[in-house]
Amino acid sequence: MEIGDVRLDNEVKKVIPLPRGDDWYYFIARPVVKMDTFEAMCPPPQPPTLNYGKGRIEKNLGDPFYLDALAEHNQRFLDFLVVQGISVADETMKWNTVDLNDISTYCNWRTEIVASGFSPVCVQHMVEAILAVNTVSDEAIEAARNDFLAGKRRKRASELLLEAEADTIQSTESANDGESSLQA
């Protein structure tokens, strides 16, 4: 996809350098753009319905079993983002207990990372980086909006200055034409 002269691609990534002993390991967080895989592996739970009679049926979004299932679904989604969105710089990372074809094993990623000697703080850095490349913060949107609007304001101010300058030149030329005809 292109917008203006800029080609947009999926190369948004974040490098996560993490220490382990005296060594540093470089993980790469990438956006996960194929959500259909997750949806096929883990369809969202559906709330039960309440029948109030006379054809009035409503979803019971407050059902505790539904809320538990929704919380589990959300956790699986986070696990999916981590497993699908993390790699190492040289692409040699292999999971021992995570089977990429079985979403029920995705929850093992955290245990595996910690068992490999990375601290919970390192795990948190990984999660934050993965979320950062897969979402846009409200602060970033607001900053971009302000930059855009400031650019529009600058552009409009430039247009007004050019118009004023053109008017001044035109007025000067008209005045000079008037003086020329008076001198003749």
C-alpha positions as a Python dict, from the first residue, in 0.01 Angstrom:
ca = {
    (1, 'M'): (0, 0, 0),
    (2, 'E'): (116, 351, -72),
    (3, 'I'): (4, 680, 75),
    (4, 'G'): (145, 972, -117),
    (5, 'D'): (502, 878, -202),
    (6, 'V'): (543, 652, 101),
    (7, 'R'): (521, 276, 63),
    (8, 'L'): (369, 117, 372),
    (9, 'D'): (482, -232, 459),
    (10, 'N'): (494, -462, 757),
    (11, 'E'): (844, -369, 868),
    (12, 'V'): (738, -209, 1194),
    (13, 'K'): (948, -385, 1452),
    (14, 'K'): (1116, -326, 1780),
    (15, 'V'): (1447, -473, 1891),
    (16, 'I'): (1450, -593, 2251),
    (17, 'P'): (1801, -643, 2389),
    (18, 'L'): (1779, -859, 2701),
    (19, 'P'): (2063, -963, 2930),
    (20, 'R'): (2117, -1317, 3049),
    (21, 'G'): (2425, -1341, 3263),
    (22, 'D'): (2709, -1171, 3076),
    (23, 'D'): (2543, -1221, 2738),
    (24, 'W'): (2286, -1016, 2552),
    (25, 'Y'): (2014, -1167, 2340),
    (26, 'Y'): (1832, -965, 2079),
    (27, 'F'): (1466, -1041, 2039),
    (28, 'I'): (1255, -883, 1767),
    (29, 'A'): (893, -782, 1825),
    (30, 'R'): (685, -767, 1508),
    (31, 'P'): (320, -692, 1443),
    (32, 'V'): (89, -988, 1410),
    (33, 'V'): (-128, -908, 1112),
    (34, 'K'): (-294, -1243, 1044),
    (35, 'M'): (-566, -1251, 1306),
    (36, 'D'): (-769, -1504, 1109),
    (37, 'T'): (-528, -1770, 1237),
    (38, 'F'): (-616, -1681, 1596),
    (39, 'E'): (-986, -1662, 1522),
    (40, 'A'): (-977, -2007, 1361),
    (41, 'M'): (-778, -2158, 1648),
    (42, 'C'): (-969, -1983, 1924),
    (43, 'P'): (-1313, -1850, 1834),
    (44, 'P'): (-1451, -1594, 2079),
    (45, 'P'): (-1694, -1719, 2341),
    (46, 'Q'): (-2059, -1639, 2294),
    (47, 'P'): (-2265, -1516, 2589),
    (48, 'P'): (-2571, -1713, 2690),
    (49, 'T'): (-2906, -1563, 2614),
    (50, 'L'): (-3190, -1474, 2844),
    (51, 'N'): (-3545, -1533, 2723),
    (52, 'Y'): (-3781, -1280, 2876),
    (53, 'G'): (-4078, -1414, 2683),
    (54, 'K'): (-4287, -1247, 2417),
    (55, 'G'): (-3994, -1274, 2173),
    (56, 'R'): (-3760, -1064, 2388),
    (57, 'I'): (-3425, -1243, 2398),
    (58, 'E'): (-3107, -1070, 2516),
    (59, 'K'): (-2745, -1170, 2551),
    (60, 'N'): (-2641, -1213, 2912),
    (61, 'L'): (-2308, -1027, 2901),
    (62, 'G'): (-2279, -1042, 3280),
    (63, 'D'): (-2293, -1423, 3302),
    (64, 'P'): (-1999, -1532, 3523),
    (65, 'F'): (-1919, -1835, 3303),
    (66, 'Y'): (-1915, -1614, 2995),
    (67, 'L'): (-1694, -1357, 3171),
    (68, 'D'): (-1450, -1634, 3272),
    (69, 'A'): (-1446, -1765, 2913),
    (70, 'L'): (-1390, -1412, 2783),
    (71, 'A'): (-1100, -1356, 3024),
    (72, 'E'): (-945, -1687, 2911),
    (73, 'H'): (-996, -1588, 2546),
    (74, 'N'): (-825, -1252, 2608),
    (75, 'Q'): (-531, -1428, 2777),
    (76, 'R'): (-503, -1666, 2483),
    (77, 'F'): (-501, -1366, 2252),
    (78, 'L'): (-209, -1213, 2445),
    (79, 'D'): (-29, -1549, 2434),
    (80, 'F'): (-94, -1562, 2058),
    (81, 'L'): (50, -1212, 2008),
    (82, 'V'): (363, -1303, 2203),
    (83, 'V'): (425, -1639, 2036),
    (84, 'Q'): (352, -1511, 1686),
    (85, 'G'): (515, -1169, 1736),
    (86, 'I'): (847, -1257, 1894),
    (87, 'S'): (1159, -1391, 1732),
    (88, 'V'): (1533, -1352, 1768),
    (89, 'A'): (1752, -1153, 1534),
    (90, 'D'): (1902, -1458, 1365),
    (91, 'E'): (1568, -1646, 1346),
    (92, 'T'): (1705, -1944, 1542),
    (93, 'M'): (1450, -1939, 1825),
    (94, 'K'): (1270, -2268, 1881),
    (95, 'W'): (1005, -2338, 2141),
    (96, 'N'): (1032, -2657, 2345),
    (97, 'T'): (682, -2667, 2492),
    (98, 'V'): (491, -2438, 2255),
    (99, 'D'): (341, -2606, 1951),
    (100, 'L'): (256, -2341, 1692),
    (101, 'N'): (-34, -2556, 1569),
    (102, 'D'): (-188, -2596, 1917),
    (103, 'I'): (-302, -2274, 2080),
    (104, 'S'): (-356, -2453, 2411),
    (105, 'T'): (26, -2471, 2440),
    (106, 'Y'): (85, -2100, 2373),
    (107, 'C'): (47, -2025, 2743),
    (108, 'N'): (380, -2205, 2799),
    (109, 'W'): (580, -1923, 2642),
    (110, 'R'): (628, -1733, 2969),
    (111, 'T'): (740, -2041, 3163),
    (112, 'E'): (981, -2127, 2885),
    (113, 'I'): (1134, -1778, 2872),
    (114, 'V'): (1177, -1765, 3252),
    (115, 'A'): (1318, -2120, 3257),
    (116, 'S'): (1574, -2002, 3002),
    (117, 'G'): (1712, -1760, 3258),
    (118, 'F'): (1529, -1439, 3172),
    (119, 'S'): (1386, -1245, 3464),
    (120, 'P'): (1019, -1147, 3498),
    (121, 'V'): (1132, -790, 3422),
    (122, 'C'): (1274, -913, 3090),
    (123, 'V'): (945, -1090, 3020),
    (124, 'Q'): (762, -765, 3086),
    (125, 'H'): (991, -580, 2842),
    (126, 'M'): (908, -841, 2578),
    (127, 'V'): (533, -808, 2633),
    (128, 'E'): (549, -427, 2628),
    (129, 'A'): (747, -429, 2302),
    (130, 'I'): (504, -671, 2139),
    (131, 'L'): (207, -463, 2249),
    (132, 'A'): (380, -146, 2128),
    (133, 'V'): (419, -277, 1771),
    (134, 'N'): (66, -419, 1768),
    (135, 'T'): (-118, -115, 1903),
    (136, 'V'): (-111, 262, 1894),
    (137, 'S'): (-126, 449, 2222),
    (138, 'D'): (-370, 733, 2283),
    (139, 'E'): (-70, 959, 2347),
    (140, 'A'): (82, 876, 2006),
    (141, 'I'): (-250, 940, 1831),
    (142, 'E'): (-292, 1273, 2010),
    (143, 'A'): (66, 1377, 1927),
    (144, 'A'): (16, 1284, 1560),
    (145, 'R'): (-316, 1470, 1550),
    (146, 'N'): (-154, 1781, 1701),
    (147, 'D'): (138, 1760, 1454),
    (148, 'F'): (-108, 1723, 1166),
    (149, 'L'): (-320, 2014, 1280),
    (150, 'A'): (-14, 2228, 1349),
    (151, 'G'): (101, 2151, 993),
    (152, 'K'): (-238, 2253, 859),
    (153, 'R'): (-223, 2571, 1066),
    (154, 'R'): (130, 2641, 940),
    (155, 'K'): (18, 2575, 583),
    (156, 'R'): (-284, 2805, 623),
    (157, 'A'): (-66, 3073, 784),
    (158, 'S'): (176, 3044, 491),
    (159, 'E'): (-114, 3073, 246),
    (160, 'L'): (-240, 3383, 428),
    (161, 'L'): (108, 3536, 422),
    (162, 'L'): (140, 3465, 50),
    (163, 'E'): (-205, 3616, -11),
    (164, 'A'): (-113, 3923, 194),
    (165, 'E'): (217, 3952, 10),
    (166, 'A'): (39, 3919, -326),
    (167, 'D'): (-212, 4185, -219),
    (168, 'T'): (74, 4413, -114),
    (169, 'I'): (253, 4363, -445),
    (170, 'Q'): (-70, 4420, -635),
    (171, 'S'): (-144, 4735, -431),
    (172, 'T'): (210, 4862, -488),
    (173, 'E'): (184, 4793, -860),
    (174, 'S'): (-154, 4966, -874),
    (175, 'A'): (-14, 5262, -683),
    (176, 'N'): (289, 5272, -911),
    (177, 'D'): (60, 5257, -1217),
    (178, 'G'): (-138, 5546, -1069),
    (179, 'E'): (180, 5748, -1014),
    (180, 'S'): (296, 5672, -1369),
    (181, 'S'): (-27, 5803, -1515),
    (182, 'L'): (-5, 6113, -1293),
    (183, 'Q'): (349, 6183, -1408),
    (184, 'A'): (255, 6153, -1772),
}
